[in-house]
Amino acid sequence: MRFLDLYREYGRTPEPTEFNFDFPALVSRTFRDLSPNVRQVLRAVSLLDSFSVELAVAAAGLDHDAPALELVERPFVDADPGAPWPYRVHALVREAVQEADSTSEDRWSAADWRRAAQRTFDALGREASGDRVHMVAALRQGLKLARDYDLELGWLTDAAFRYVDDFVWEPIEIPALPSADPGSQEISSAAEALAAALRAIAQRQRRHRGWTAEQLRMVLESDLLPESLQELPRYFLAECDRDLGNLDDSLDGMQRVVDAAGRLAPTAARGLAHLARRVGRFPQVRDVAETLGVEGRKDRVLGDLWWTQGSMALACSSYAASRDEALQLGHAGEAALSQACLAFASAYQDRPRAAEQIARACDLLGGVSIRWAEVQTRIAELVRNAGVEPDLPERAEEVAAQAGEAGLSSSVAYIRFAVCLHAVVLDSPDLLSEARARLNECVRGEEFAYLAELSYLIADEEPPAELPRAQWLDGQGQVRARWTAIAEDRRREAAVSRGE
């Protein structure tokens, strides 16, 4: 642009010395050459990572598009037709524009900048009501504006809850303030607290649950989130505590969310049902499930209940209903999660069908990020091959290591139980004794004791007296009969696969 300006002005090739300006000075020159309305639009979009013509006009507070249309034709505005909003100005140019504005004749005051930030924030809120791509893009930019200009969270509250609904977990990061200590984790505003919570919730799919729990405790201890958002970090902290085996802390957190009667209350009620199942209180699980409805994922909770009783047909039916309902509502994450559970339950009873369910689970998980469901699908493969695959215990250790790295205590327990099934089908007392010993490492008081009890019932043996007993729905005898039948069916399948 400098070259063309000089060439047009003097009709000659410019000299190298005529480019001896620093970058901000070149931007300032360009900025001064713009018309007042275009300068106003450029100032407004300097608040945004990306924008559309409509967003630029709203941010600038204008009632006509011409200045924004003129701006996007400028060579310093990049265009990406595939982005949620197609236009962007490089961060260095944006910074230089804001610096140049401090000395221009029609410069904005601090109050002008804050009013522009509020207009921009409100315009992003209108965009956030659209599809998920625009909602996440608006959420990222809105969090930064709310932090930088101390704005009320407003529409960010609804966007945050929508963000956690779908199990997709796009990164939510806002750049640190220039004055911030690079190593500091201090939270000083509601927007920073919300951004930290969403970042931790998303990254729990890639990091150990212990790290996520620490981050969420830090958010809650800051006490900067409004009451309407407190349940967000509290619920996911309770979920992490559940996965880490901190049963009492998880119970307390889930109950507090239920008592608050907010948006996550049905989800926390489901969490209480999961916790009751972990300690073998199955009548309580059934009673809670009946109160959950669609929002509380009633069918998935029932599926979790039925497989523990050995009622695999009922479990598969419930999981399939949960998956189909989620697909109908467009909830891709819940559909993938339910499908992973369906693959797990079907693996106990129908090996050919289980292969199809496992493949479908892998397909549905391709578009979301749910670490627990990914591991559950691998456990389904172990269960499907129990008694058939000779090196299953070694492969189980690989999956257990993956689950342990993520802090998924329930997954490790399910893996240990799958190896017990393998040993029972092979009728190998030594392998079964070793598998039970590994399963007992997962048992903490009543927690997962029902799986240890099942390892005896499936072998048609009497559980030791010191082992806490589960509260089976229709009695231990019926549960024993169903699980021994599952083992016997698998023995016949294994014999056929070996050509016996």
Steps between C-alpha positions, in 0.01 A plus 500: 500500500788738584666414169183571302436827686849629418488377142167671436608818673842543335479283187829325573639193668528574874838488677574242773543779756139601444394176673705564813196517730400270783179299466277714726597809305392339174169396657450852637551645154246261351257568786517879443420453131169328574170688506352568849231231469746238376734590789210447738434154355871409515520605864196283579626189319840537667315359803425178310704202379265464202187675377234529232370817338187480719706451816729789406209737441339407833830533687562844349149619587417594139172461315643437151743247349706717265796574737530130594481395135775749418715371788485133399628594152822634655806276449580485874170316563535125446205289382424135577163398350495178708525673838192580715563866421707545185713808571789561734765762564837372617559537875801728443291733282222500760743597775654769283156641415415534868835667567458734204156597623647646819654787300248554219283811485176301522637253755272299726501552874510208743122533530466484120701177491290347776177595321636343182595187697146477639346543152735232365425269793125540448537432127699183576220390731254518213737291288539248785135400470575329169677172426777354717784630281384861542414443866853379584663776295282759676575344839877531449484864387232593752704366793796713397290815463326441834836462671678789330216749552346364822164425339211308657502134385147524357453255211828323584315311774263329257781442249714332767225250583439435131871444453516217756185329371642338185828332608691658209748703710649749259787687675384804695802722555526873541845662471658628818505874562831659391569601860432152641773285651554213249506238777214641703166317533336778696133557415390860535165528320183304434591465132841355591333261745254381235775461239714302748205272583418429136867443415535248784174322413605462136855389576387224736456291184876525442645537849479316831183566697716613793624803301143591403382471860778733617410762238129487584568532873704810422206647307257431784740638762530826303126556571475722191233315305140614545265262679345389170836361386632349824344163417709467182842448664339334804331227294808419294717501813259245651529298181881507523485399866280205399752389236787543745325289762427788741151369569399722793619819328317402183179427690518836674565690177223326305251555783583872517431534128171311535398719796575817301235389247685663211558390142728213598274363774367212281857416397614500864202278593627255241843534661351396834352193330844411360650531846228280650578238236870508585417395857243239396184680615301395197145564630606861559631520142166375367303748712716794392484394134122524502526871591755600236313532172668598173724771647637258759570227236260255667549224241880503528477482879265201469743335259776543758272336755385202290841373392617473861201271564599282205193614301690577179197512269339769718831688522547499122142613445542791744832610353360484146202712605737753657715512185203538265348774715832688502536471123145627451578803718834562326707421812800335337698460821221327692433273201866395487509442876185286494633304202824423686292367789289297257816346352615406852170334600455315171855361526393275789232321303523531122854503359412551129254779583751650745752540218246716315421703811869559572558618142205739526629633832838573341323679216288718730798580721688633197314831520518559876753472782394278791795320658283276720293382202813435295637280777159334548504399134840337547362318806213377282761343271655324802162368618415382148824300482492364856564125493591516131814714473799329672697816575200695634653563848802671341279714278284584802806643675557737207143627521523526881813713464313733261210527745734558793683779318165680464400436863199283406456271800175341380658405167786323676248304710304393188824385335590287802152345493537419128815300581304315771242405236783381275637277779155358583434410135839329477431322832845606626503526883851648510420770244170574677675535836749743350227695318294530819802628688541777242126577515515520881758778462214710357266428793486768770247402762167470316631669185525243218441220750207391279748417221706291739179323607409439135841339442383226741139480379603459135718205605211359708703540818411648836648847561718533813315609812709815546406636155223768519181374333321692228127569518393301191163587351355148501740320733847351472367167374343648186809706429720190542283305254520770234876549529582127504286466185707776336820313588363167374389654169847644454661159571296350218596785265867464595486127439350557155766760415769246597336237280412270788 
